[in-house]
């Protein structure tokens, strides 16, 4: 039995991508918002929930694409899901264990933008 770790998301950037250079290598990070929607009996679209996804880009050619993107841009991201665990320091100097999920982007596709009111669900 084979397994497959594949994620495909279409959403809007919450902020301009952050570019980081570390040890001579450049990578980018950004968050995109996706929405779950449904159509009611009157043919109106209703939004159920907005979910934020953290995306990381390590591929140099994709970093070039990411740095051209701006807040609010509609994009499609495909990649793999990755988790990391860490300890967060609280204000009272106690630590708690946290886990964070990120999408490691393998492909970024800027999409034509349309107004939020005319978007159809995907």
C-alpha positions in Angstrom: 0.0 0.0 0.0 1.5 3.4 -1.0 0.8 6.6 0.9 0.8 10.1 -0.5 1.4 13.4 1.3 -0.1 15.9 -1.1 -1.8 19.3 -0.4 -3.5 21.6 -2.9 -4.9 25.0 -1.6 -6.4 28.0 -3.3 -6.7 31.1 -1.3 -5.6 34.7 -0.7 -2.4 35.9 0.8 -2.8 37.5 4.3 0.3 39.6 3.9 3.3 40.1 1.6 5.6 37.0 1.7 8.5 37.2 4.1 11.8 36.5 2.5 14.6 35.2 4.7 18.3 34.6 3.9 20.1 32.1 6.1 23.5 30.6 5.5 23.5 31.9 1.9 20.2 30.3 1.1 16.9 32.2 0.6 13.5 31.0 1.5 10.0 32.5 1.8 7.1 32.1 4.2 3.5 33.3 3.8 0.0 32.5 5.0 -3.0 32.0 2.8 -6.7 32.0 3.8 -9.1 29.5 2.4 -12.9 29.5 2.9 -15.4 26.7 3.1 -18.6 27.7 1.4 -22.0 26.3 0.5 -24.9 27.3 -1.6 -28.3 27.7 0.1 -31.7 26.9 -1.4 -32.0 30.5 -2.7 -28.7 30.0 -4.7 -26.8 32.3 -2.4 -23.3 31.4 -1.3 -22.6 31.3 2.4 -19.2 31.2 4.0 -18.8 28.7 6.8 -15.3 29.2 7.9 -12.0 30.9 7.1 -8.9 28.8 7.7 -5.3 30.1 7.7 -2.5 28.0 6.3 1.3 28.7 6.8 3.3 28.0 3.6 7.1 27.7 3.3 9.1 27.9 0.1 12.6 26.6 -0.2 13.0 26.2 -4.0 15.0 29.1 -5.4 12.8 29.6 -8.5 9.6 29.5 -6.3 11.1 32.1 -3.9 11.4 34.4 -7.0 7.7 33.9 -7.7 6.8 34.4 -4.0 8.6 37.7 -3.7 6.5 39.2 -6.5 3.2 38.3 -4.7 1.4 40.9 -2.7 -1.2 40.8 0.1 -4.6 39.8 -1.1 -3.3 38.0 -4.2 -5.3 34.9 -5.2 -2.9 31.9 -5.5 -2.9 28.1 -5.8 -0.3 26.2 -3.8 0.6 22.6 -4.0 3.0 20.8 -1.9 3.4 18.5 1.1 2.2 18.8 4.7 4.9 19.1 7.4 4.7 19.3 11.2 7.1 20.6 13.8 7.0 20.6 17.5 8.5 23.3 19.7 8.2 24.8 23.2 6.7 28.2 23.6 7.7 30.5 26.5 4.7 32.0 28.3 4.8 35.4 30.1 5.2 33.7 33.5 8.3 31.9 32.3 6.6 28.6 31.9 6.8 26.6 28.7 4.2 24.7 26.8 4.6 22.2 24.0 3.1 23.3 20.7 2.8 21.7 17.2 2.6 23.7 14.0 1.6 22.4 10.6 3.1 24.0 7.4 2.7 23.4 3.7 6.1 23.0 2.0 5.3 24.5 -1.4 6.4 22.6 -4.5 4.3 24.8 -6.9 2.9 28.3 -6.7 0.5 29.5 -9.3 -0.8 33.1 -9.2 -4.4 33.2 -10.3 -6.5 35.9 -11.9 -8.1 38.0 -9.1 -11.7 38.8 -8.9 -13.7 40.7 -6.3 -14.6 38.7 -3.2 -18.4 39.1 -3.9 -18.1 37.4 -7.3 -16.0 34.5 -6.3 -17.4 31.0 -6.7 -16.4 28.2 -4.4 -13.9 25.6 -5.6 
